Amino acid sequence: QVQLVESGGGLVQPGGSLRLSCAASGSIFSINRMGWYRQAPGKQREVVAVMTSCGSTNFADSVEGRFTISRDNAKNTVYLQMNSLKPEDTAVYYCNVIQVRGPLREEYWGQGTQLTVSS
């Protein structure tokens, strides 16, 4: 099992910035992808940003140019830097990790951290 601990959520004003962190620990073998999803009230969970082990990234159109994702492989930690925040970014943000061990594909989720963008 892999445990994910998220931090960095909170309340921020529109136009502000915030950074989320997610540290993975436990039975880490080979993490293929780390990233972030979010779920706003009444909406489905959606991908925000993901980064593969080789460094390729993918962003939701709604955050492209405002959010960046980075990884510290030595610490098994992924970060989401969020700039120019908008009220519509308000959601619970979930860390997501995919690990492949031979034929097994394992997916793990963090407990979620709340981001509220409001004046």
N, C-alpha and C positions, 0 to 999 in steps of 0.2 A: 504494500500500500504506500501511496505517496500522499503526504499531507501538504496542504497549501495554506499559508497564512498571509492574508491581505492586510494592508494598512494604507492610510492616506486619505480616506474619504472625509467628507465634511460638508460644511456650508460655505459657498463662495458666491461673490457677486458676479453678475454678468460682466463678461470681459476679463474676468480673473483667470488665474492659473492654479493648477493643482497637480500633484504627482501621486500616482498610486504605485504601490509596490506589492509584489507577491513572491514569497519565498517558498520554495519547494524543499521538502525533506522526506526522509524515510527510504523506501526501497527504490532508489533512483538508479536506473540502469542506463537508459539512453533516451533522453527526452527529445522527441522529434519536433514538437511544436509547443510554444507557450503563447498565451494571448489573453485577450480580454473580451468579454461579452457584457451586455447590459440588458436590463429589463425594466422598463418604465411601467407604472401602474396601468393595468388594463391592456398591456401590449405583450407581444411575444418576445422572448429573449432573442437578441440579435448580436451578431459579431460586431465588435468595434475595431479591433486590430489584433493581428496575429503575426508571429515571427517564427520561421522554421529554424532548425539547427544550423542551416547553412546561411542564415541571415536574410533570407527573402521575407518580405513583408506584404501584408494585405490589409487595407483599411476600408471601413465603410465609407461610402461617398459622403455621408453627412459629417464626417470628422476629418476627411482628407485635407491636409494643409494646416490643420489646427492641432492634431494629436500626433505624437510620435511614440514609437515603441522601441524599447531597447532591452538587452539581456546582459546579465553578468553570468556567464556560464560557470565560472569558478564558484559562484555563490548560489547557482541554480535559482536565480532571481530574475524576474521580469518587471519592467517598469512601464508605466503609461504616463507620459507627460501630456497634460491637457492644457491647452492655451485657448484664449479667446472663447471662453466658455459661454454657453447660451442656456437659457432656461430649459430648452428642449433636450439638453444633455442630462437633465435630472433623471436619475435612475439608480437602481442597485447594480453595481459593477461586480462581475464575477471573473475571477482568474480561472483559466482553463489550461490544462496540460495534457498533452498526448504523448504517450510513451509506447514504443514498440519493442517487444522482447520476443525475438524469433517470430512465431506465427501469431503471437498474442498482441492485440492492440488494446492498450489501457487508456482510459480517459478519466481525468480527475477534475473536480470543481472545488473552488474555494467557497467559503461560507457567504461571501458577498459583502460589499462595503457600500454604504449609501453616499451618493453625491447629490447634493441639492444646490442648484444654481438659482439664486433669488436675491432680489434687492430688498 
